[in-house]
Amino acid sequence: MPSIDNRNFPEREEDINFDDIYEKYQVSTENDFDTIVVVDGAPIVDEAKEEKLLTVLTKLFTKGAGEIKPNGLWMPMTPNEKGKQTSSGYLFIDFESPESAHAAVKNLDGHKLSKTVTLSVNRFTDVEKYNDMQETYVEPEIKPYVPKEHLKSYLMDPQARDQLVMYTGDDVSIFWNRKSEPPEHVYSRSNWTETYVQWSPKGTYLSTFHAQGIALWGGPSWHKIVRFVHPGVKLIDFSPNERYLVTWSNDPISLERLPETGHPFTDYDEGNQVCVWDIMTGTLLRSFSLAQAASDEQKTVRWPMFKWSASEKYLARVVPGQQLSVYEAPSMGLVGKKSIKTPGIVDFEWSPAKESDPQISLKEEVLAYWTPEVGNQPARVTMMTIPSKEVIATKNLFNVSECRLYWQNQGHYLAVKVDRHTKTKKSTYANIEIFHCIQKNIPVETIELKDPMIAFAWEPFGSRFATITTNDPNFGTAPAHGQSPVTIKTDVKFFHLDKSKKSNTVFRLMKALEKKSANYLFWSPKGQHIVLATLRSSVVSDLEFYDLDFEPLSIDKKDKKDAGSSVQLLSTQEHYGISDVEWDPTGRYVITASSMWRQSADHGFCLWDFKGQLLFKQNIENFKQLLWRPAPPSMLSAEEKKKIKKNLRQYTKLFDEEDLALGDATAAKLHAERRKAMEEWYGWRKTVERQLDEERKALGRELKVTDEGKSETVEEWVEEVIEETEEIIE
């Protein structure tokens, strides 16, 4: 400090300069206070409740962020008007590590301690930083706008084609579908993924898997949009509207194995295996450990482990045999701050119903779950609303071995496949319990089946469903060592909603197909058409294409009353070694594939139309995976769709011309070259004629017209047959 001039004291204390003292005793906040957080909004309590509040806050921040230093929690107490010591509504917490302080801000800022108390958590260094801000506002520098690629640009294809991704060898490629022609290549990259690829539900993102985590790609240039660090990730699941992503790794998170920077994990995430991410921001919302019962030695993982509600507001998971935990997004806090205790719970499913559906009266999310028989208690299927947790429907079941829940994709019906056993438990059979969710009081209908059911599928946007049952004695028996599994005989049944009696609408058998070998059902995403397939069999590889709304040219009066008369077999085909079947988003094409992951030979794929006609076939060595790119829901209203269907014949000519032009690529290319040559010839001829007229005028030898309009121009059209195809219609 400089020497004091006794003759020149400052008149006011504010005029004294302490800069030299501040400089000498300055403390670096960046290095010394990065483990401390400031908590505002805490309840104001007196000395009697001080210890209890500190205990609650210590438990909350230890669980939500990390370990607190000994005596690291300090809550100032000041005397009030009555002289009693009371808290001031804020406190300081000193954690063992800066990562824990960061986790406290991230996980507990905005945490509701009660209905009226919400905590605000900030770093102590941030408080100092904001306190030292300049009082004069300095306008920040605005970076120039850089337009980004449109992630849905593929929907603007002039030919309205669909894209697909193919994984072959080490290469992942994007293609346009060209019907009977080889797919048109768009983009390729070697070693793009290490295991497999997966589209997001609406086709915006393509996800690739790596040892470090997940990457999402998109746009016309297929650039990387966002990456999520989760070492050893094996499985992922998108939320319905692509806002969130859930990842699972078989390896628990270990901070020791991770670098110090470049990842979002803290002490709270240590040992967890499931992560929930925000796709828009790329941030980690929360991580979870595996939920297993105390006596459960589960070796397989049920996926998806977390299931999303239709609105993405909630996600839930089951702790087997104990409880159902429902979390709210994006806060990731339990709804009602506690799980739903449900002894014996096995599985659940969210209703896909949307709030905009006029037939849905409930304005809350709905989920259904089932519990098995325990002691004298019967098995039970329960429907519950969230967040009110109100039970709106139940059904008791007896002699139950297993249940499966199947929602119709609009949430109008819930089908429960119930596998039952006889009292002696020597034989099994199946029932279908159908909840009519759009009717008052949600009545439940029972459909009895005599045989075990191996497949069930609702028709999209419809009230029909299909089942596959079998009474083959070989069903359920394991093949002998060294022998391939026996292809069992099955029966396929179609059911429809009989609305002839409005007061009692029930599901009735529409048609039964006996002695089939199909073991999988694949509905068109638009309904009406279905493929019955025999997959992963070494002997049979059958495909049957059916139309459930077929309209023959002539209909008998008896057939009009028979609902099953409209079920028509369009084609029977075969694809040896078939392992996968997938419809395109429009319901016009079907791809059947034989992957090297499941078959040892004849790898490749076939492209069929919805009638079962083979359009294109390609055998590919080391073929692994082929997936259609999903499309978002149509933005057209029901009236606009109806108008298009009504005037479809107006567009038929245009479509036929385009198909004819694209049918033979060589002919179309030759036709374009000829047309270009003709245009060049006529252009050159007109130029020469103009030059010749100018030269004649200059020489005074201009041609005179003698016919005075009596001449006649005759145009002759010459038709040329490019291709002729003969098709026999049965």
Beta strands, then each sheet from edge to edge (+ up, - down):
strand 1: 36-40
strand 2: 68-74
strand 3: 77-79
strand 4: 85-87
strand 5: 90-95
strand 6: 120-123
strand 7: 163-168
strand 8: 171-176
strand 9: 184-190
strand 10: 197-199
strand 11: 206-209
strand 12: 213-218
strand 13: 223-229
strand 14: 233-238
strand 15: 244-249
strand 16: 274-278
strand 17: 284-288
strand 18: 307-308
strand 19: 314-319
strand 20: 323-328
strand 21: 333-334
strand 22: 340-341
strand 23: 347-350
strand 24: 365-371
strand 25: 379-386
strand 26: 391-397
strand 27: 400-407
strand 28: 413-421
strand 29: 428-436
strand 30: 444-449
strand 31: 453-458
strand 32: 465-469
strand 33: 490-498
strand 34: 506-516
strand 35: 520-523
strand 36: 529-533
strand 37: 542-547
strand 38: 568-574
strand 39: 580-583
strand 40: 589-594
strand 41: 604-609
strand 42: 614-619
strand 43: 623-628
sheet 1: 2+ 5- 1+ 6-
sheet 2: 3+ 4-
sheet 3: 9+ 8- 7+ 43-
sheet 4: 10+ 11- 12+ 13-
sheet 5: 14+ 15- 16+ 17-
sheet 6: 18+ 19- 20+ 21-
sheet 7: 18+ 19- 20+ 22-
sheet 8: 23+ 24- 25+ 26-
sheet 9: 27+ 28- 29+ 30-
sheet 10: 31+ 32- 33+ 34-
sheet 11: 35+ 36- 37+ 38-
sheet 12: 39+ 40- 41+ 42-
end
